[in-house]
Amino acid sequence: MSSKRLLWKFFFTFLVIILFSLSATVYFSSTILRYNYINEKKSDLNERAYLILDQVASHLETNKTSNLDSICQNIGRKSNTRITVIKIDGIILADSDEDPKLMDNHSDRPEFKEALTNNFGSSIRYSYTLNKEFLYVAIPVKFRGQIQAVLRISVPLTFIEQSVADIQKNMIIIALVIALIVALISLIISRQISRPLDDMQKGVEHFAAGEFNFRLAIPKSVEMAKLAGALNHMAEQVDGKIKTVIEQRNEQLAVLESMVEGVLALDQDERIININKAGARILNLDAKSVLGSSIQEIVRNTELQVLIEKTIRESAPVEGEIILRNKVDHFLQVHGTVLNNASGDLMGAVIVLNDVTRLRRLENVRRDFVANVSHEIKTPLTSIKGFAETLLDGGLDDQNNARKFIDIIAKQSNRLNAIIEDLLILAQLEQEGERAQIDFIDTVIFEVVDAAIQICLPKSKEKNISVKIDCPKKLEFKINPDLLEQALVNLIDNAIKYSDRGSSINVRVEERTDDIMINVTDYGVGIEKKHLPRLFERFYRVDKARSRDLGGTGLGLSIVKHIAQVHRGRVQVESTPGKGSSFRIYLPR
């Protein structure tokens, strides 16, 4: 459906009204003018008729009808009128324009009948005798108190019609001029009315494009000024509300994206409405590409699908735990709740995924740690209790066995004390590492390495093992010297324990671009490859029987790893069974 501009609607409406009004005015004015002209002519003809009435009556009374024809012709020629004398039976006695003998009986003429009845008659009709339209006026001719004839005077209407046509033509010209002037005025008025509306339309287009800072000019007319003011006020309010909504949305998105928990919003058909970064990361998805996709298509996990379906079906909160099986299993706590719109109608469900994989692993580590600690402490305690009970049951009387039993109790007590000390060291390292309370100072690395070797020197001499050092003597590095010394003592002590008599151990320090590397290499029994990933776990032993025989607590390498971590470094091991092992500590600058 086509639409026109309001300007042209106003203009054409005004133009039609003007043309209609002027046309009606011209028409009715012409009609009234013609009517007045005819009435005036009737009066004029009536006066003329009465002027010659007496003369016609005297001729009729004296029966001088032969002279009537010449009288009518003479008077008619002078007055430019047609004069006709008609007997009461309709026979023509005289006529100024035609031969009476050739004329028809006029008894049926309306002006003739009306004159006999009302003493005056008139009509406008076409004359077939002269082939013209005439105005006829008739009056009775009386003498001796009786109507003896009818005197009729007529004039053609050609003059009247021509006069009316001339006046009508002038009126039409004037009307067209007036119409043109009024049309220009109406165009100006229409433009004045439509221009503010056009400006408002452009302003509304700015508003629709989001340019709410744009303001409409205030027109001069009161109505348009109120409308423009209302639109400006509306734009200001909408701008404020949109900014509020955007701020709230950004805050919600910021909260949603900063959450560690994964959040999925699904509709009733289980299609993804929204997903945050954590949810995409947990489920290994692309957050943008999965929008609108069905959860069954992109996540192949029956347990999760059942929980989602149950949440939507029961319209109640649902909790559960699932396992996402991939290269590494992930344990997820799932919380599902219904998603309603502003009217309270069900839209779908919100699923919150909490990755508890680390907690589960820590729980497993804790259980293993508790079991290992219990086992490690129980072994010396059992020995201490057993030999103590033996001594109480009479073993003190046997001096040789009593001393042997006491030596065993002392040895197991020392072992128990070593385990507790190592556990305390680990606890302290973890606590101080988390609180960043460890002091780091610039230290000559050679001095720390040499001090560690000196501490282990008695054990190395006992097995005739030489410990060689390869380190720049002036190399300084920001470290905690006591902790690094402890780590090196643990590594060198382990190397001595698992090396053969007469072998050697190398301690090499290498300065690199981003860090330093401390490498402790032995040529002992070595470690099988399957044990290497777990070698730095608490209480993990490659050969448990031999480790206990050698007096190890199972915590030395774990302490080394934690010392490297508090220095923001790392520890690494390479080993070949029968050829020896190489432990490396990397400390970043």
N, C-alpha and C positions, 0 to 999 in steps of 0.2 A: 504494500500500500504506500503510494508516493506521498511525500509530505512537502509542504512549501514553507518558505521562511515567513515568520510572523509579520515582517515588514510588508510583504506583498499581500498577505491575507488582509491586513488592515487597509492597505492602499486600494485593493480591488473591491473590498467591501464598501469603502467610502465612495469609490468611483461609481459602483452600481447604484448606490443610494442616490448620488448626485444626478446621474443620468436619468434614473427613473423619476426623480422629483422634477427635473427640468422638463422631461418629456410630458409628464402629466400636466405640468403648468402650461406648457405650450398648447397641448391638446385642449385642455379645458378653457384656456384663454381664447383660443381660436373659436371654439364652439360657442362660448358666451358672446364673443365679438360678432360672430355670424348671426346669432340669435338677436342681438341688439340691433344690428344693421337691418335685419328683416322687419323687426317691429317698427323701427324708425321709418322704413320704407312703406310699411303698411299705413302708418299714420299720414305719411306724405301723400300716398295715393288716395287715401280717404278724404283728405282735404281737397285734393284736386277734383275728386268726384263731386263733392258738394259745390265746388265752384262752377261746374257746368251743369249741375243737376237742374236748376231752374230753366236754363235755356233748352235742355232736352225735353223737360216736362211741357214747356210752352209749345214746342213743335208737335209733340204728341197730342196735346189737347186740341190744337187747331188742325190736326190731321195733316201736318206738313212733313210727313215722314220722308218725302223725297229729298228734302234738304239735310236730313240728319247725317247722311253718309258723308256729304261734303264738310259738314261741321266737324264730324269726328276726325276726318282726315286732316283738316286744318289745325284743329287743337292738338291732335296727336303728334303731328309733325313738329309743332312749336314746343311741345312739352316732352318730346321723346318718349311718349307713352303710347300704348295701344288702347284705343277706346272702342268699346263694343256696346251696342244697345240691343237688349234681348227682350222679346215679348214674354209674357208670363207662361205662354205655352212652349217656350224654348226656341221659337223662330227668331233668326237674326234679322233685326231691322237695319242696323248700320254697323260698319266696322272700319277702323282707320287703316288697316293693313291689307285686308282681303275683301273679295267680292262677297257680300252677304248671301247672294243666291247660291254660291258654290259651297257654303259652309254647312256643316251638319247641325242638327238640332241640339241645342245646349241645355235641354231640360234635365239632363243627368249630371250636369257639372256641379261639383260640391259647393263652390262659392255661390252659384245661382240658387241652389236649394236653401243654403244657409241664409242668404239675403231675404228670401221670401218668408222665411220663418222668424229670423231674429233681427231683421232690419239691417244686418251687416253680415257679410260673408267674406272669407278669404281662404286661399289655398295656394300651395306650391306644387306644381305638377308640370309634367312634360307636355309641350304642345306639339301634337303630331302635324298640325297645319303648318307651323313655322319651324318645326324640328328644333325647338329650344325649350329649356326649362324656364318657366315664368312664375312671377308672383302675381296672383290675382286678388283684387279687392272689388266687391260688388255691394251696391246699395239699391234699395227699391225706389222706383220713380212713381210718385203718387199725385193724383189730382182727382177732384170730386170725392176725396176721402177713400179712394181705392188704389191699390197697387196696380199700375197699368203696364209696367215694364221694369227691367232691371238694368241699371247702368254699371258696366264693368270696366275697370281700368287695370291694366297690367303692364309690367315691365319685365324684360328678361333679367335673370339672376347672374348673367355673365359678369356684369360690372361688380356686383356684390362679391361674387366668388373671387374675382381678380383682386379686388381690394383686400379681401380677407387673406388671399394667398400671399399678397405682397407683405402684409403685416405679419403673417405667419412666418414667412421667409426671414424677415428681419428679427423676429423673436427667436427663430432657430439659431441664427448667426450669433445673436446676443447670448443665447443659452449655451452655445458651444464655447464662446469666449469665457463665459462664467464657469462652465464645466472645466475648461483648461486651467483657469486660475485656481478654482477650488481643488482640482486634482493636484496641482503643484503644492498647494497649501496642505492637502491631506497627505501627500508624499512626505513633506517636511515633518508634519505631526507624527506620521507613522514611523518615520525614521527616529524622531525624538523618543517615541515610545519603545521602539525595538532596540535602539542602540544600547541602553542600559542592560536590556535582557541579553544582547549579544556579549556584552562585557561580562555579565554574570555567567553566561555559558562558558566563556573562556576561563573565567576564574574557577568554575566547577571542574573544568577539564584539568586545571592545575592541581586542584584538590584530589581528583581521581588519580592523578599521576603521583600522588604522595607529597606534593609540594605544599605542605600545610602552613608554611611561613608566608605564602603569598596572601595578599589582602586585596579585596575588591575596593575600587573607588566608590565613594558614597554619592549617588545621583542627587539632583536637586529636588525631585519630586518626593513627597513624604512617603508614599507607598513604596517606591523603589528604594528609597533610603532605608526604610525598615527592613525590606527584604535583603538588601546588601549587608546591612548590619547583622541580621540573623545568620546569614551565610558565613560571615567572618567569625561570628561567635561560635557557630557550629564547627568551623575548621579548627579554631583554637581548642575547643573541647575534644574533638576527634584526635587532634595532634597529641594532646596530653594523654588521652586514654591509650592511643597506640604506643606512645613512648612508655607508658606504664606497663602495658602488655608485653612490649619487647623487653623491657628491663626484667620483668618477672620471668619471661621465657628464657632470657639469657642466664638469669640466676639459676633457674631450674636446670637448664642444660649444663651450666658450670658444675652444679652439685652432682648431676647425673654422671657427667663425664669424669669427675674427680673421684667418684666412688670406686672403691676396690672391688666391691661386689658387682657382678654382672646383672644387668636389668634388661628384661625383654618385655615389651608390650605386644600382645596378640589380640586379634579380633576374634569373633565367635567362630570363624572358619579356620582358626589357628594359623592365620597369616600374620607375619611380623609387621607391626605398625612402627615400632621404634626399638632400637637396641643401642646401648652405650658402648664405649670403647672396651670396658672391662668384659662385658658380655661377649663382644666379638672376639676378644683375645682368648677368653676361656673356651669358647666353642670353635675357635680357629676359623672365623668367618670374616668377610669383608662387610663392614657395617652398612655401606651405601648400597651395594649390589643386592643384598638380601631383603631389602625392604619390599614388602608385598608378596614375598615368597612364603610358601607353606613350610612350617617347621619340620614336617615329616620329610620334605624333599631335601633339606639341607643338613639336618642333624639326624643321623642314623643311630638313635638311642631309644630303645623301647621304653625303658624306665622313665625317661624324661617325657616322652609322648604320653604315657599313661598318667603321669602327674598333671600335665597340662589339661588333658581331657577331663580328668577328675575335678580339677579346679573349676572349669567352665560348666561342667554338668551339675555339680553339687552346689555351685555358687557359695562356696565356703572356703576358708583358708585351709591350705594343704601343705604339709611338710614332709620331707623325705630326704634320703641320701642316695646318690647315684654314683656310678663310676664311669667316667669317659675313658674308654680304652683306645689308646693310640700307641705311639712308640713308647710313651711313658704314661702309666695310668694316672688319672686325675680324679680325686675324690671331691665331690660337690655336695654341699647342703643346699637343698632346693626349698624355697618358700613361695607358694603360689597363693594369690588372692584375686578376687574378681575385680574387673575394671568396669565402673559405671560412668555414664555421662552425667551432665548437669541435671537431667530430669530423673535420674535414678535408674534408668534403663540399663540392662546388661549390654556392655560393649565387647567384652572379652576377658582377658586375664593379664595380670602382671606377675612375671616370674623373676624371682631374685635368686641368683646363683652365687654361692659363697664357696670359693676354692679353699678347701681345708686339707689339701694334699700335704702342705708343709706341716700342718698340725698333726696329721696322721703319721707322717714320717718322724716328726719329733716325738710323738707318743711311742712309736716303735723303738726309736733310739732310747727314749727314757726307760722303757721296759727292759730293753737289752742292757742298758747301763745299770739299772737296779739289779737285774739278774747277775750281771758280771761282777758288780761290786759285792753283792751278797756272796757270790761264789768265791771271789778272790779273798774276801775277809773271812769267810767261813773256813777256808782251808787252813790258814795259820791258827785261827781260833780253835778249830777242832784239835789240831796238834797240841796247842798250849793246854787246852782243857784235858786232853787224854793223858799227857805226861804229868800234868799237875795232879790228876786223880791217882795216877800210878804212884807218884811220890807220897801222896797222902795215905795210900793203901799199904804202905810199908816199903816203898822204894827208897826212902831216905836211909834205911838201914844198910842198903847195899851202896857203899861209898862210890865204887867205880861206876855203876849204872846211874846213881843219883847225879853225879857230875855230868854224865852224858845227857841225861834227861834235862838237866838245867841248861846245858848248852843249846839243846834243841829248842827249849822254851825261849831262850834269849834270841836265838836266830829267827824264830817265827815272830817274836815280838818286834824285832828290827824290821822284818819283812812287812808286818802289819803297819808299823810306823811309817815305812817308806811309801806304802800305798796311800795312807792318809795324807802324808805330806804332798805327794803328787796330786792327789785330789784337791787339796787346798790350793796348790799352785794353779791348777786348771781353773778352779772357781775364781781365784783372784784375777787371772788373766782375762777371763770372760767378763767379770764385773768391771775391771778397770778399762778394758777395751771398749765396753759399751759407754762408759762414762768419760772416756778420753782423758783419764787422769795420769797416764804414763808420761814421764818426762823424757824428751829426746834431746841429746846434746851432741855437739861435734866431737867425735872420738876417733883416735887412731885405731884402725881396724886390726893392724898387726898385733897391737898390745892385747886386744880382746882374744884373738885366736891363740896367741902364745900362752895367755893365762889359762885358757881351757885345756890346752895340751899339757900344761904343767899339773893341772888337777888330775888328769888321767894318767900321768906318768908312772905312778906306782903299778897300776894294772898292766900298762904296756910293757914295763920292765919284767914283770912277773911272767909274761908270755913271750918275752924276747921279741916284741913287735916294735918296729921303728915308726915313728910318726913324723912325717916330713911336712914342712910348711912352705908354701909358695905364695907370698903376699907382698905387695909394695909396702915398704916400711913407713912411708910418709902419707899413705892414703887415709884421708879423713872422711868421715861420713856421719850424718846425723842419725844416731841410734840410741837405744837404751842399752848401755854396755852390760849391765847385769843380766838382762833377759837374753841378749844375744850370746853371752858367755854360757848361760844355762843351756841354750839350744845346742851350742857346739859341744858342750860336755856330753849331752845325751847322745848326739850323733857319733862322737868319737868313742864313747863308752860302748855303744852298740857295735861299732866296727871292731873294737878290740874283742868283744865277747864272741863274735861270729867269724873271727879270723883265726887261721892256724898259727901255731907257734913259729916264730922266725919270719913271719910275713911282714908286710909294711902297709902303712896307711898314709894317704896323701891328702893334705888340706890345702886347697888352692883358692885364692881370692882374685877375681877378675873384675876390673872396672870397665863398665860398658856405658853407652850413651845415656840411657834412661835409668839404669840401676847398677847394682853390683851383684855378682854371683859368688856365693861361697859353696865350694864343692868338696864334700868329704867322700873319698873313694877308698874302698877296701878291696882285698882280693881273696875274700873268704868263701863261705859256702854258697852265697847268692840266694835269691828268692825266686820262686816260681812266678810266672806271669799272672796266674789266676789270683794270687794274693795281693798284688800291687794296688788295685783300686781301694782295698779296705785296710791298707797297712797303717794308715794314720788314725784309725778309729780307736776309741778307748778300749783297752783290754783285749784288742785283737792280737793274736799270736799265730805265727806261721807254724811253729813247733812248740806246743804248749808245755810238754814235758821238759824239753831242753831249756825253754825260757825260764821255767820255775827253778830248774837246777842252777841256772846261771844267775838267779836272783833278780830277774826283771819283774817289774810291776805291771807291764802292759800299757803303761801310760806315757812312756818317754817320748815316742814319736808324736803322740797326740799333743803333748806339751810343745814340741818343736813346731808343729803346724800352727798352734795358737800364738806362739811368739812371732812367727812370720806374719800372721794376720794382723796382730796389733801394730806391726810396722807397715801395714797395708801392702805386705808382700805375699809371697806364696812359696810352697815347698814342693819339690818334685823328686821322683826316684826312678832310677833305671837299674835293672839287675838282670844277671844271667846266672842260672844255677851252676855252681862249680867254678865260676869265674869271678864272682864278687859283685858288689853293689856300689852305686854312686848316688848320694843324697845331695840335692842342691837347694840352697836357700836364695831366693831372689828378693832383694830389698830395693824398692824404688826410691828415686831422689825426692 
